[in-house]
Amino acid sequence: MSDESVFPTGDPTYASTYAEESAMVEASEIIASALERSGMSRAELARALGVSRSEVTARLAGERNITVRKLAATLHSLGQKLELSVVVTHDERLQNT
């Protein structure tokens, strides 16, 4: 059996890609949660945003790399506000600079 992991956790490129994908999933979960709390349907949200229902579905599925501006507008339409925060990670490359 190999010592190599299925996921290359020590690879900086992998870590960067993982961070990006995680953010996209988190954004879609934030939209889904806001939509549920609002009581609005996907069709109503699509009309409020001036986009197709399939666009809303794609955002909810994490299939769209939406801008912060579009994420904020989506949440605003659902009666909520986007707040961003940063979590510091312990990256050896940053510690050695």
PyMOL commands that set and color helices and strands:
alter all, ss='L'
color gray80, all
select helices_A, chain A and resi 12-38+42-49+53-60+68-77+92-95
alter helices_A, ss='H'
color red, helices_A
deselect
rebuild
show_as cartoon
